[in-house]
């Protein structure tokens, strides 16, 4: 069978369906860098903006695949849905479906699309799919990459559709319970030397060392790591050194003083619960923590959000930054167990692999999205592209379930 790849990105759908033996006859994407990567890997030159293509010239096909833009439905975006031009791109897909009438549709989007606007967005999508003559489930499948043995907590809505004259859909599958997974599945020992160029330095290296010394103090004195966010700028002050106390150059000193005071009151009111816990923690352990805090603040690299730590790794045998995965975010340093990483996003929040004090590499992140080992990429753009990509293994299993009626998850035989 033949398929087309709309909003193709770097070809997650392409790899998934060609792995099942299907042939791609057409692709399109508005991003020129994605089109370059697609051509480099698959030898197909995608067209550009879907709104500008001549749908009559699309070759005959059996399967339509599309990871249509998710920003307008994502919790990380503005959630304007169909009020945003990008949200309306779904209807461009509908026009192609109406004209070509393929046998199957496989669509992907963020989990939030199922509940966006109190379910109204999904109802519009479902209504249009059924109006075009297709069966689909009452709600999309919400699949997590971890259910397929992939160490990434990536939940996505998968919309499976079958043309009505091809029969009804299988019963909606029971979702698999996530079992033990490990980030070690994407790490290769033979790549150790090559990976040295991804080691952290400068501000991030200083941050790692400072928080390591903090964790060492707690460990040596049998103090549990707080489960609440650790805001060192509020231990002994009112947010000094943060954006809260940043002056507005257009205002007078008196006006700035009033502005900062109002910000401090508003922030404390909003986060009183956590700030009070922080101050109590510091007060209880001040003899141990004050020297550390004083010395750490002297380091000019340790400024801004990196002074906040969110330890979400629980209790490990060795509570250090060397035994975890961590990310520098706009809201602070977030620490996780080294079993899986949070969802890859189209932003530069690349996790740090603590064991080697380095970022996860582009090749490792390709493995997280189940791309083949020979996948070619431009390192300058690949992080963002992978954040926008579909997971190959999840899509391949979903397509196999829809078209060939194979189990969504592998069933282990009992011996």
C-alpha positions as CSV (number, residue, x, y, z in Angstrom):
1,X,0.0,0.0,0.0
2,X,1.0,3.6,-0.5
3,X,0.9,6.5,2.0
4,X,1.3,10.2,2.1
5,X,3.1,12.1,4.9
6,X,1.5,15.4,5.8
7,X,3.3,17.8,8.2
8,X,6.1,15.2,7.8
9,X,8.8,16.8,9.9
10,X,11.9,14.6,9.8
11,X,10.0,11.5,8.9
12,X,8.8,9.6,12.0
13,X,5.7,8.4,10.1
14,X,7.8,7.6,7.1
15,X,10.1,5.3,9.0
16,X,7.2,3.7,10.8
17,X,5.2,2.8,7.7
18,X,8.2,1.8,5.5
19,X,9.2,-0.6,8.3
20,X,5.8,-2.2,7.7
21,X,6.5,-2.5,3.9
22,X,4.4,0.5,2.7
23,X,5.6,3.1,0.2
24,X,5.6,6.9,0.6
25,X,4.4,8.7,-2.5
26,X,4.1,12.3,-1.2
27,X,5.2,14.5,1.7
28,X,4.9,18.1,2.8
29,X,6.1,20.3,5.6
30,X,6.4,24.1,6.0
31,X,9.8,23.9,7.7
32,X,12.7,24.0,5.1
33,X,15.2,22.5,7.5
34,X,12.9,19.5,8.1
35,X,12.4,19.2,4.4
36,X,16.2,19.0,3.9
37,X,16.5,16.3,6.6
38,X,13.6,14.4,5.0
39,X,15.2,14.4,1.6
40,X,18.6,13.5,2.9
41,X,17.2,10.3,4.5
42,X,14.4,9.2,2.2
43,X,15.2,10.8,-1.2
44,X,11.8,12.5,-1.3
45,X,11.5,16.3,-1.6
46,X,8.5,17.4,0.5
47,X,6.4,20.2,-0.7
48,X,5.9,23.2,1.6
49,X,2.8,24.8,3.2
50,X,-0.1,22.5,3.0
51,X,-2.4,25.4,2.4
52,X,-0.7,26.1,-0.9
53,X,-0.5,22.7,-2.5
54,X,-2.7,21.4,-5.3
55,X,-4.5,18.5,-3.7
56,X,-5.5,17.1,-7.1
57,X,-1.9,16.5,-8.0
58,X,-1.2,14.3,-5.0
59,X,-0.6,10.8,-6.3
60,X,-3.0,8.0,-5.4
61,X,-2.6,6.6,-1.9
62,X,-4.2,4.3,0.6
63,X,-3.0,5.7,3.9
64,X,-2.9,9.3,5.1
65,X,-0.6,10.1,8.0
66,X,-0.2,13.4,9.8
67,X,1.2,14.8,13.0
68,X,-0.6,18.1,12.5
69,X,0.6,21.1,14.5
70,X,0.1,20.7,18.2
71,X,1.2,24.1,19.7
72,X,-2.4,25.4,19.8
73,X,-3.6,22.5,21.8
74,X,-0.5,21.9,24.0
75,X,-0.3,22.8,27.7
76,X,3.1,24.3,26.8
77,X,1.5,26.6,24.2
78,X,-1.3,29.1,24.2
79,X,-4.1,26.5,24.0
80,X,-6.1,28.7,21.5
81,X,-7.1,25.6,19.5
82,X,-9.1,26.4,16.5
83,X,-8.9,30.2,17.3
84,X,-5.3,29.9,16.1
85,X,-4.5,29.6,12.3
86,X,-2.3,26.5,13.1
87,X,-5.3,24.8,14.7
88,X,-7.3,25.3,11.5
89,X,-4.7,23.2,9.6
90,X,-6.7,20.1,10.6
91,X,-9.3,21.2,8.1
92,X,-6.6,21.2,5.3
93,X,-6.3,17.5,6.1
94,X,-10.0,17.1,5.8
95,X,-10.0,18.6,2.3
96,X,-7.4,16.1,1.1
97,X,-9.4,13.2,2.7
98,X,-12.6,14.3,1.1
99,X,-11.0,14.4,-2.4
100,X,-8.8,11.3,-2.3
101,X,-10.8,9.1,0.2
102,X,-7.9,7.0,1.5
103,X,-8.6,3.7,3.3
104,X,-6.9,4.7,6.5
105,X,-6.0,7.8,8.5
106,X,-3.4,7.9,11.2
107,X,-3.1,11.2,13.0
108,X,-1.0,12.2,16.0
109,X,-1.2,15.2,18.4
110,X,-0.6,16.1,22.1
111,X,-2.6,14.3,24.8
112,X,-4.3,17.6,25.6
113,X,-6.3,17.6,22.3
114,X,-8.7,15.0,23.9
115,X,-9.7,17.4,26.7
116,X,-9.0,20.9,25.2
117,X,-11.8,23.4,25.5
118,X,-13.7,20.9,27.7
119,X,-13.8,18.3,25.0
120,X,-15.2,20.5,22.3
121,X,-12.1,20.4,20.2
122,X,-12.1,16.6,20.0
123,X,-15.8,16.6,19.3
124,X,-15.2,18.8,16.3
125,X,-12.4,16.6,15.0
126,X,-14.5,13.4,15.6
127,X,-17.6,14.9,13.9
128,X,-15.6,15.8,10.8
129,X,-13.9,12.4,10.6
130,X,-17.3,10.6,10.8
131,X,-18.8,13.1,8.3
132,X,-16.0,12.2,5.8
133,X,-17.1,8.5,6.1
134,X,-14.7,7.0,8.6
135,X,-14.9,5.1,11.8
136,X,-12.8,6.3,14.7
137,X,-12.9,5.7,18.4
138,X,-15.0,7.8,20.7
139,X,-11.8,9.1,22.2
140,X,-8.3,9.0,20.8
141,X,-5.8,6.4,22.0
142,X,-3.5,8.0,24.6
143,X,-0.2,6.2,24.3
144,X,3.0,6.6,26.2
145,X,6.3,5.8,24.7
146,X,7.2,4.0,27.9
147,X,4.5,1.4,27.2
148,X,6.7,0.3,24.2
149,X,9.8,-0.1,26.3
150,X,11.2,3.4,25.4
151,X,12.7,5.4,28.3
152,X,10.8,8.6,27.6
153,X,7.6,9.7,29.4
154,X,5.9,10.9,26.2
155,X,2.1,10.7,26.1
156,X,0.4,11.4,22.7
157,X,-3.0,11.2,21.3
158,X,-3.2,8.7,18.4
159,X,-6.3,9.0,16.2
160,X,-6.9,5.9,14.1
161,X,-9.6,5.9,11.4
162,X,-10.9,3.4,8.9
163,X,-13.1,4.1,5.9
164,X,-16.5,2.7,6.6
165,X,-16.7,0.4,3.6
166,X,-13.6,-1.5,4.9
167,X,-15.3,-2.6,8.0
168,X,-15.5,-1.6,11.6
169,X,-12.5,-0.9,13.9
170,X,-11.2,-3.5,16.3
171,X,-12.2,-3.1,19.9
172,X,-10.2,-0.3,21.6
173,X,-7.2,-2.0,23.1
174,X,-6.5,-2.2,26.8
175,X,-3.5,0.0,27.7
176,X,-0.3,-1.7,28.8
177,X,1.1,-1.1,32.3
178,X,4.5,0.4,32.2
179,X,7.2,-1.9,33.5
180,X,10.8,-1.3,34.4
181,X,12.8,0.7,31.8
182,X,16.2,2.3,31.9
183,X,17.9,5.2,30.2
184,X,20.8,2.7,29.8
185,X,19.0,1.3,26.7
186,X,20.0,4.4,24.6
187,X,23.6,4.7,26.1
188,X,26.4,2.9,24.2
189,X,29.8,2.3,25.9
190,X,31.6,2.4,22.6
191,X,30.5,6.0,22.1
192,X,32.1,7.3,25.4
193,X,35.1,9.0,23.7
194,X,32.9,10.7,21.0
195,X,30.5,11.9,23.7
196,X,33.1,13.9,25.5
197,X,32.4,17.0,23.4
198,X,28.9,17.1,24.9
199,X,30.2,17.6,28.5
200,X,28.8,20.5,30.3
201,X,30.9,23.5,31.2
202,X,30.7,27.1,32.4
203,X,27.5,27.9,34.3
204,X,26.1,24.3,34.2
205,X,29.4,22.8,35.4
206,X,29.5,25.3,38.3
207,X,25.8,24.5,39.0
208,X,26.5,20.8,39.1
209,X,29.4,21.2,41.5
210,X,27.5,23.6,43.8
211,X,24.5,21.4,44.2
212,X,26.7,18.3,44.6
213,X,28.3,20.0,47.6
214,X,24.9,20.8,49.0
215,X,23.8,17.1,48.6
216,X,27.1,16.0,50.2
217,X,26.3,18.1,53.3
218,X,22.9,16.6,53.6
219,X,24.2,13.0,53.2
220,X,27.0,13.4,55.7
221,X,24.6,14.8,58.3
222,X,21.7,12.3,57.6
223,X,19.4,15.1,56.4
224,X,16.7,14.1,54.0
225,X,16.6,15.9,50.7
226,X,13.5,18.2,50.8
227,X,10.6,17.0,48.6
228,X,9.5,20.6,48.0
229,X,11.3,23.0,45.6
230,X,14.5,24.3,47.1
231,X,14.5,28.1,46.7
232,X,17.8,29.3,48.1
233,X,17.0,33.0,47.2
234,X,14.2,32.9,49.7
235,X,16.0,31.2,52.5
236,X,17.3,34.4,54.0
237,X,15.8,37.2,51.8
238,X,12.8,38.2,49.8
239,X,14.0,37.0,46.4
240,X,17.1,39.1,46.2
241,X,19.0,38.6,43.0
242,X,16.0,37.3,41.1
243,X,13.7,38.9,38.5
244,X,11.5,39.9,41.4
245,X,14.1,42.5,42.6
246,X,15.2,43.6,39.2
247,X,14.8,47.3,38.8
248,X,13.0,49.1,35.9
249,X,15.5,51.6,34.4
250,X,12.6,53.9,33.4
251,X,11.4,54.3,37.0
252,X,12.9,56.4,39.9
253,X,14.4,54.7,43.0
254,X,11.2,55.4,45.0
255,X,9.0,53.9,42.2
256,X,11.3,50.9,41.9
257,X,11.3,50.3,45.6
258,X,7.5,50.3,45.6
259,X,7.4,48.0,42.5
260,X,9.8,45.5,44.0
261,X,7.9,45.5,47.3
262,X,4.7,44.7,45.5
263,X,6.3,41.9,43.5
264,X,7.7,40.4,46.7
265,X,4.4,40.5,48.4
266,X,2.6,39.0,45.4
267,X,5.2,36.2,45.0
268,X,5.2,35.4,48.7
269,X,1.4,35.3,48.8
270,X,1.3,32.9,45.8
271,X,4.0,30.6,47.1
272,X,3.7,31.0,50.8
273,X,3.5,27.3,51.5
274,X,6.8,26.5,49.7
275,X,8.7,29.6,50.9
276,X,7.7,29.0,54.5
277,X,9.0,25.4,54.2
278,X,12.2,26.7,52.7
279,X,12.8,29.2,55.5
280,X,12.1,26.6,58.1
281,X,14.5,24.1,56.5
282,X,17.2,26.7,56.4
283,X,16.6,27.9,60.0
284,X,16.8,24.3,61.2
285,X,20.1,23.6,59.4
286,X,21.6,27.1,59.4
287,X,24.9,26.1,60.9
288,X,25.5,23.6,58.1
289,X,23.9,25.6,55.2
290,X,24.9,29.2,55.8
291,X,28.6,28.6,55.0
292,X,27.6,26.7,51.9
293,X,25.2,29.4,50.8
294,X,27.6,32.2,51.5
295,X,30.4,30.6,49.5
296,X,28.1,29.5,46.6
297,X,26.7,33.0,46.1
298,X,30.3,34.2,45.5
299,X,30.4,32.2,42.3
300,X,29.3,34.6,39.6
301,X,28.2,31.7,37.4
302,X,25.6,30.6,39.9
303,X,23.0,33.2,39.2
304,X,19.3,33.1,38.4
305,X,17.1,30.1,38.1
306,X,20.0,27.6,38.7
307,X,19.8,28.6,42.4
308,X,16.5,26.6,42.6
309,X,16.5,22.8,42.9
310,X,13.6,20.4,42.3
311,X,14.7,17.0,43.5
312,X,12.3,14.5,41.9
313,X,14.5,11.5,42.1
314,X,13.4,10.1,45.4
315,X,15.9,8.4,47.7
316,X,18.8,6.9,45.8
317,X,21.7,4.8,47.1
318,X,23.9,7.7,46.2
319,X,22.2,11.1,46.2
320,X,24.5,13.1,44.0
321,X,24.2,14.8,40.7
322,X,26.3,11.9,39.3
323,X,23.5,9.4,39.7
324,X,20.7,11.3,38.1
325,X,19.4,12.9,35.0
326,X,18.9,16.7,35.3
327,X,17.7,19.6,33.3
328,X,18.3,23.3,33.5
329,X,14.9,24.9,33.0
330,X,13.6,28.5,33.2
331,X,12.1,27.5,36.5
332,X,15.2,25.9,38.0
333,X,17.2,22.7,38.1
334,X,14.9,19.6,37.8
335,X,16.4,16.3,38.9
336,X,15.0,12.9,37.8
337,X,15.9,9.2,38.4
338,X,18.0,7.8,35.6
339,X,15.3,5.4,34.4
340,X,13.5,7.6,31.9
341,X,13.5,11.2,30.7
342,X,10.5,13.6,30.5
343,X,8.9,14.4,27.1
344,X,11.3,15.7,24.5
345,X,10.1,19.2,23.5
346,X,11.0,21.6,20.7
347,X,13.0,23.7,23.1
348,X,16.6,23.6,24.2
349,X,16.0,21.7,27.5
350,X,18.3,18.8,26.8
351,X,18.8,16.5,29.8
352,X,22.2,16.1,31.4
353,X,23.4,12.6,31.9
354,X,24.9,12.9,35.4
355,X,27.1,9.8,35.3
356,X,29.2,11.5,32.6
357,X,28.4,15.2,33.2
358,X,27.2,15.7,29.7
359,X,24.2,16.4,27.6
360,X,22.4,13.4,26.0
361,X,23.7,13.4,22.5
362,X,21.6,13.9,19.3
363,X,22.1,10.2,18.5
364,X,20.8,9.1,21.9
365,X,17.8,11.4,21.5
366,X,17.2,9.8,18.1
367,X,17.0,6.5,19.8
368,X,14.5,7.9,22.3
369,X,12.3,8.7,19.3
370,X,13.1,5.2,17.8
371,X,14.8,6.5,14.7
372,X,17.1,4.1,12.9
373,X,20.9,4.1,13.7
374,X,21.7,5.3,10.2
375,X,19.4,8.3,10.5
376,X,21.2,11.4,9.2
377,X,20.7,14.8,10.8
378,X,22.0,18.4,11.1
379,X,23.2,18.7,14.7
380,X,22.3,22.4,14.7
381,X,18.5,21.7,14.3
382,X,18.0,18.1,15.4
383,X,17.1,18.8,19.0
384,X,14.1,20.9,18.1
385,X,13.2,18.6,15.2
386,X,13.2,15.6,17.5
387,X,11.0,17.4,20.0
388,X,8.4,17.9,17.3
389,X,8.7,14.4,15.9
390,X,6.5,11.4,16.4
391,X,7.9,8.3,18.0
392,X,8.6,5.7,15.2
393,X,7.9,2.6,17.3
394,X,4.6,4.0,18.7
395,X,3.4,4.9,15.2
396,X,4.5,1.6,13.7
397,X,2.7,-0.4,16.3
398,X,-0.4,1.8,16.0
399,X,-0.5,1.4,12.2
400,X,0.0,-2.3,12.4
401,X,-2.9,-2.5,14.9
402,X,-5.2,-0.4,12.6
403,X,-4.3,-1.9,9.2
404,X,-3.2,-5.5,9.9
405,X,-5.2,-5.9,13.1
406,X,-2.1,-7.0,15.0
407,X,-1.9,-6.6,18.8
408,X,-0.9,-3.0,19.8
409,X,1.6,-4.4,22.3
410,X,3.8,-7.4,22.0
411,X,2.4,-10.4,23.9
412,X,5.0,-12.4,25.7
413,X,4.5,-16.2,25.4
414,X,4.3,-18.1,28.6
415,X,6.8,-20.9,28.9
